[in-house]
């Protein structure tokens, strides 16, 4: 033993504790496990998946000292997005390519007619899924023109598909004259979130390959006129090496988009790989770094980039999550019904730490400079994939939980 200690002192040029010697052989004996993979993703456990949600309602205390009640408005398969109309009716779109109407708390049994054909495939949360209908928003002048805008996965004659955006007129019970206004073509897939800005421009998130290239429309935030054309004041208009629709670039897996209700500034959230989900303040012409920088790791474990994460020449996120929560729908809450949350950001989570059945809702408080003060995880025990969030005319919060046994949930004060 003494000879071993002397040898180690020579090698490491420092004292060695005898008790530490017993740890040396264990470095190999206790090596971490080899991880099974399904395609590019680690095989996820299923022990928390598909646990029935129950009928509710549920009462929860919250961090700001305000008790909330969560109740079920309706149950349906794979709700993707919500949009309230001025008369209080609620439209719900699904991954299957359906639109449902909820009026006075009751959902009509049959889908609304008039939407386009779409591509739906795969189970929520699995790789390679296709979402039929993705997002739905009303035109800023809806009360006069009755126009609704829909992003969806469009089937192509050659057997491929990509994201497209169309619009139709709402006649009170169905869609009329649905027409595509923007089709970015091959390579743009996944999810396309929509939001109209205070300036009447339509902002669109895109996923896909080549997020650093200004000659493609994938991995970008786009800014369009309401007819699908590119505004003349977009940051890359006049640049022959760039697409004029691009507003910002360097994005991955953008599943949430929101306009600040007071300033009109654009905010987007995106999924990192294994960690590194981001909430971004979107500025015209800025590069947000993907895949050159990330605060997350690749699915096998190493950092996304060769060096430790840095945003030295790229725009950093204002909030990030490690482990990832698969950030999704997003809302600036501006109502008075839940006063302790006023002006906070609510973000949907599809799952935490790559474990199915761990979806929930998160609340983030920011200061006036958009710097994080604190955050809170909510309704964790319901284990729901919170895909979209909207504030209703009653100023309560409504959630779409996108899974096979999905639901529309309502959050209101408990008393």
CORJOSUL-V433033 format. One record per pair of residues at least 12 apart in sequence whose ideal C-beta (glycine too) atoms are under 6 Angstrom apart, sorted by the first residue. I is the first residue (numbers start at 1). GAP is how many residues later the second one is. D is the distance in whole Angstrom. If there is no record, write none. Layout:
i={I,I}
gap={GAP,GAP}
d={D,D}
This chain:
i={39,40,41,41,42,44,44,48,49,49,51,53,56,56,57,57,58,59,63,64,66,67,68,68,69,69,70,70,70,71,72,73,73,74,74,74,75,76,77,77,78,78,78,78,78,79,79,79,79,79,80,80,80,80,80,80,81,81,81,81,82,82,82,82,83,84,86,88,89,90,93,93,95,95,95,96,96,97,97,97,97,98,99,99,99,112,113,114,114,114,114,115,116,118,118,118,119,119,119,120,124,124,125,130,131,133,134,134,134,134,135,135,135,136,137,137,140,140,146,146,147,148,148,149,149,150,151,151,151,162,162,162,163,163,164,164,165,165,166,166,166,167,181,181,182,184,187,187,187,188,188,188,188,189,190,191,192,192,192,193,193,195,195,197,197,198,201,201,202,202,203,203,204,205,205,205,205,206,206,207,211,211,211,212,214,217,219,220,220,221,221,221,221,222,222,223,230,230,235,235,247,248,248,249,250,250,250,250,251,251,251,252,252,253,253,254,254,255,256,256,256,256,256,258,258,261,261,266,267,268,268,269,269,271,272,272,272,273,273,273,274,274,274,275,275,275,275,275,276,276,276,276,277,277,277,277,278,278,279,279,279,280,281,281,286,287,288,289,293,293,293,295,295,318,319,319,323,325,325,326,326,327,328,328,328,329,329,329,329,330,331,331,332,333,335,335,337,337,344,344,345,346,346,347,348,348,348,349,349,350,357,359,359,359,360,360,360,361,361,361,362,362,363,384,385,385,385,386,386,387,387,388,396,396,397,398}
gap={88,259,86,258,257,310,312,309,307,308,332,329,15,16,12,14,12,355,313,276,274,347,343,346,343,345,309,339,341,339,335,335,337,28,33,334,332,330,327,329,16,17,18,324,328,13,15,321,323,327,13,14,15,54,307,322,12,54,55,307,306,308,316,318,53,308,57,305,14,12,40,43,25,36,37,24,36,21,23,35,36,13,12,13,16,62,61,60,61,62,64,60,62,14,34,35,34,36,42,12,278,279,231,23,22,19,17,18,57,58,16,58,59,14,12,57,56,60,23,24,20,20,22,18,45,16,14,41,43,24,26,27,25,29,16,19,16,17,12,13,14,14,46,47,46,33,21,22,31,18,20,29,30,19,17,64,12,13,14,12,64,62,64,62,67,66,22,30,22,24,20,63,18,16,49,52,63,12,14,46,39,40,79,38,28,26,32,26,29,26,27,47,61,23,25,24,14,15,49,50,37,34,38,38,37,38,39,40,19,37,39,18,38,17,18,14,16,73,13,71,72,73,74,72,74,71,73,16,14,12,14,58,61,55,22,24,52,23,25,31,22,23,25,21,22,47,48,49,18,19,20,46,44,47,48,50,39,42,38,39,40,37,37,89,29,27,27,25,12,18,21,14,25,52,45,53,30,24,27,24,25,20,20,22,59,19,58,59,60,17,15,58,13,13,56,60,58,59,19,21,19,17,43,15,38,39,41,13,37,35,26,25,26,27,17,19,20,17,18,25,13,15,13,17,16,17,18,13,15,13,15,12,14,16,14,12}
d={6,6,6,6,6,6,5,3,4,4,5,6,5,5,5,4,5,5,5,4,4,4,5,6,5,5,6,6,5,5,5,4,5,6,4,5,5,6,6,6,5,4,6,5,6,5,6,4,6,5,5,6,5,6,6,6,5,5,5,5,5,4,6,5,5,6,6,5,5,4,4,5,6,5,5,5,5,4,6,3,5,4,6,4,6,5,5,5,3,6,6,6,5,4,5,5,4,5,5,4,6,5,6,5,6,5,4,6,6,6,5,5,5,5,5,5,5,5,5,5,5,6,5,5,6,6,5,4,6,6,5,6,5,4,5,5,6,4,5,6,4,6,6,3,4,4,5,6,5,5,5,6,5,6,4,5,6,6,6,4,4,5,5,5,6,4,5,6,5,6,6,6,4,6,4,5,6,5,5,6,5,6,5,6,4,6,5,5,5,5,5,6,5,5,6,4,4,5,4,3,6,5,5,6,4,4,5,5,5,6,6,5,4,5,4,5,4,4,4,6,6,5,4,4,6,5,5,4,6,5,5,4,6,6,6,3,5,5,5,6,6,5,5,4,5,4,5,5,5,4,2,6,4,5,6,5,4,5,6,6,4,5,5,6,5,5,5,4,6,5,5,5,5,5,6,5,4,4,5,4,5,5,4,5,5,4,6,4,4,5,5,4,6,6,6,3,4,6,5,5,5,6,5,5,3,6,6,6,6,5,5,5,4,6,6,6,5,4,5,5,6,6,5,4,6,5,5,5,6,5,4,4,5,4,4,6}
